[in-house]
Amino acid sequence: MRKIAPLRRHDARAGLLFVAPMLLLFLMFRFGPVLGAGFLSLTDYRLSGEWEFIGAENYSRLIDDDLFWESLGVTTLYTAVYVPLTVGLALGTAMLLHRTIWLRGFFRGVFFLPYVTSIVLAAVVWKWIYEVEDGLLNSALGALSLGSVDFLGSDSLVLPSIAATSAWKGFGYSMLILLAGLQSIPKAVTEAATIDGAGGWQRFRHITLPMLRPVLFFVLVIEAIQAFQVFDQMYVMTAGGPVRSSYSLVYFLYDTGFKYFDFGYASALGLVLFVVVLVFSLIQRWLIGRDD
């Protein structure tokens, strides 16, 4: 056994030498941009290439920037609408597919299809659906003798309308993950609960949800990250309007970096967004996944 140990150490060193090039590339492309953004956030870097080290001035500027707080509020409100809507739709669809045997694979593919559709294409189609004059939704409301609704032009309806579009586009991915989690629950547990007289709601509350909690936590985290990074839908459907009612934090970051070329301030915005998402994920971990 003493002779084998040096051989094992030699094999370990050889393995590290083989994976070292790819590991270095991974670290460089994974953490290099993050470190670069962190350095840029401490400078007044411009498109001309001129820069000056200004320390934490960009971050103190954020605190006094009303547009930052406004865009952060829009993003938080959008997340509060989008995440429950998407997760609820994904969970409900997954439970229906879990109980369905006939054409389960077909319906699974149909529900997953919007996820692989271009987000720009989906936003263009849904923008037409929401049109006041000749949109599909308002045409249906007119056929029912109901008045037309300006879904994208109303301050109170624009975020729920965009969230509905995003939920239609993205719920298929979470549905498949939740469906896999439902299929991993032992049938013996639910059958025993049924024999003991537990109803459908009791089985869902006391068996399905607790056993699905790790999967549900993962779905909530990835959907929350998607929500905080929303940009494409708002750029295509509303251009941030009306009156910045759909002006998200990433939209603000985009304008700062690629419209005004203030890359130092945009980098500070990106790092603040990272911290916001991290804190939100930790809160979800504490509320939902703390026992796992």
N, C-alpha and C positions, 0 to 999 in steps of 0.2 A: 504493500500500500504506500510505503514511503517513496518508492520509485515511480509510482503512477502520478503522484501529486505534481512533480516538476513537469511531467508531460502535459498534464491538464493546464498548468499555467502557461506552458508554451503554446498550446492550442488556443488558449484564450487570447494571448498576445497576437497570434497569427490571425485570429478572427477579427480582432480590433483593427489590425492593419488593413484587412480586406474591406471593412465597412467604413474606415476612416474617410476616404474621399467623399462618399455619399453623405456621411454624417456632417462633414465640414460644409458641403454644399447646402445641406438642409439647414444647418445653423445660420449660414450666411444669408440665405434667402428668406429664412423665417424670422430671424431676429435683427438682421441688418437694417431692413426698412424701419423697424420699430425704433432702433437706436438712432437712425438718421432723422426720423420724425421728432424724436425727443430733443435732438440737438437743434433742429430747425426751429422748434417751438421756443427756443431761448435766443433766437436771433431775429433780425429784421431783414429776412432774405427776400429779394425781389427777382423778377424775371431777368433783369440785366446781369445777374450774377453777383452784384454787390450785396454785401451783408455786413451787419454789425451786431456784435454780441450785446444783448440788452437784458439778459437774465430773465427774471420772472415777470417782466413788464407785460408780455402778452397775456399772461394769466390774470394779472390785476386789471388789465383792460377788459377781459371777459366779464369780470364781476360788475363792471359799470356799463356793460353793453346791454341795452334794453332789447335789442334784436336777438341776442343770444338767449335771454330768458324767455322771450316770446316763442322762439323756435323750439326751445326745450319744452315749453308747455304744450305746444302743438304736438310734438313727438310723444310726450307722455300720455296725452289724451288719446292720440291715435293708438298707442300701445294698449291702453286700457280698453279700447273697443275691439281692436283686432285680435289680441291673444285669446280672450274668452270665446269670441265668435269662432275663430279657427279651430281651437282645441275642442270646443263643444261640438262643432260640425264633424271634426275628424273622429272623435270618440263615438258619437252617435252612428256615423256611417260604419265604423269598424265593428260596432256591436251588431248592426244589422247584417253585415257581411259574415260575421262570425256565426250567426245563426242560420244563414242562408247556405244551402248546399247546391241548389240548381243554378248553374251559370255563375258560380262565385268568381271564377277566374276572369270571365268577361266583364262583370261589373267592377272588379278590382282594377282592371285595365282602363275602363271608361272613367272611373273616378280619379285615377292617377294621371290621365292624359293632360289635364290643364297644367299640371306641375311642370311638364316638359315643354310646354308652350312658351314662346318668347313673351317676356313680361311687357315689352313695348307693344307687341301685337295684341295681347290681352287688354292693355290699357286703351288702345285705339278702339277696339271693339266695344268695350264697356263705355267708353266716352260717347260712342254713337247710341248705345242703349239708353244712356241717361239724357240724351238730347231733349230739349224742351219742345221743339217744334215737331220733328219727325222721328224721334227716338222710339225704340221698341217698347220700352216701359211706359212712356207717356201715351203712346198709341193704345196700349192695352187699358190704361186708365181712362182714356177718352172713350173707348168702346164700352166701358162700364159707366159712362156718364159722370165720371169724376174729373175734377180739374187737373190740369198738368202741374207738375212739380219740377222746380229748378233744382235738381239734386246737386249739381256741381257749382251752382251760383249762389247757394245759400250758406251763410256762415255756420248754421247749426247742422246742416245735412251733408256738407262736403266731406268731412272726415269719416262719418259712418258709411257714406257711399264709396269712398276709396277703400275703406277697410273691408267692405263687402266684396269688392273686386279682388283685393289681395287674398281674402279668405277663399274665394272660389279658385284662385290661381294656385294657392299653396297648401290647401288642406290635404291633398292626396298623399303627400310625403308623410305627414304625421299620422294619417289614417293607416298606412301600411305598417308603421312602427307600432302603433297601438294594437293593430290586428295581430301582429306577431306576439305582442305581450299577452293578449287575450288567449291566443292559442297555446301559450305556455302554462296557463293556469290548469292544474290537474282537474280532470272531469270528476274524479272521485270526491273532491271537496264540495263542488256545487251539487252533485247528486246527493251527498249526505245532508247538505243543508235543505234540499228539496224534500227529502224523506222526513226531516225533522219539522217540516211545515213552514219553512221560510218562503216568503213570497218573492216576486221578482225584484222589487225595490230593496228588500232586506238583503237578498243575495248580492245585489249590486253595491249596496252601501257597506256591508260588513265583510264581503269576500272579494268581489271584483276590484273595488277601488284600493283596499289595502295591498292586495297582491300586485296591483298594476302601478303602485306608487313610484317605483324607480323609473319605469318607462314613461309615466306621466310627467315626472320631474324633468327628464331629458327633453321631452316634447315641449314643455313649457319654456325651457331655457332657450332652445333653438328658435322657437317662434318669437320669443321676446327679443332675441338678437336680431332676427329678421325685421321686427317692427321698429326697433330703434335705428336701423339702417335704411329705412324707407326713403326712396328718392325717385326712382323711375316712374312710378305711378303718378306721383304728384307733378313731376316735370312734364309728363305727356298729357295728363288729363286736365290740370288746372294751372300749371306754371306757377304754383305757390299761392294762387288766389282762392277765393276773392278776399282782397285786403289781407293777404298773408294768413288766411285761415288754414291753409294747407302748406305752410312754409316750414318744412321740417329742419331738424338740426343738420342733417347731411346736405340738404339743399343750401342752407346757410354756409356750410363748409365748401360746397362746390362754388358758390358765387364768390366767396372770399378768395379761394385759391385760383380759380380758372376764369373769373370775370374781372376781379380787381388785382390778381397776381400778388396777393399778400400771403406768401407761402408760410412765413413764420407764424402768423396768426391762425392760418388754416391748420397748421400742424398742431398748434395748441388746442384748437377745437377738436381735432381727431383724438388726441390723448384724453381730453375731457370726456368725449363720447365713450372711449374705452373704459374709463373709470366708472361712468354712469352704468354701462352695461354690466360691468363686473359687480358693482354694488347691488344692482337689481337681481343678478343671478344668485348672489350670496343670500339675499333676502328670500328668494324662492327656495333655496337650499334649506334655509332655516325653517321655513313654513311647511314645506312639503317633504323634502328628502332628508330630514335631520336624523331619522332612525335607520337610514340605509348606509 
